Amino acid sequence: MTKVIVRNGNVDGALRMVKQRNAKDGSLKKVRERQEGYMKPGVKNRLAKKEAIKNARRNNRNYN
């Protein structure tokens, strides 16, 4: 579970930090995947391949 300290009553900044940390560790994505229920193996493979392509493009963009 993500914990964030609210400093000087800055709740907006703390909320932004929570959202950033959740996006970084992928916890919200995991919850959404579990809510969808069963996924056929072919569909799961297709999504994994699509995600791998997206990550490869992102990594290549950062190095160039």
RATA-V377146 format. One record per residue. N is the residue number from 1. PSI is psi in whole degrees, 0 to 359 (none if undefined). Layout:
{{N/PSI} {N/PSI}}
This chain:
{{1/140} {2/132} {3/136} {4/137} {5/129} {6/121} {7/133} {8/33} {9/18} {10/82} {11/324} {12/318} {13/321} {14/320} {15/320} {16/319} {17/319} {18/315} {19/319} {20/316} {21/321} {22/321} {23/323} {24/317} {25/352} {26/22} {27/322} {28/322} {29/320} {30/319} {31/316} {32/321} {33/322} {34/328} {35/332} {36/333} {37/209} {38/139} {39/133} {40/149} {41/321} {42/320} {43/319} {44/318} {45/319} {46/315} {47/321} {48/319} {49/318} {50/318} {51/320} {52/320} {53/317} {54/317} {55/322} {56/318} {57/319} {58/317} {59/320} {60/323} {61/323} {62/332} {63/338} {64/none}}
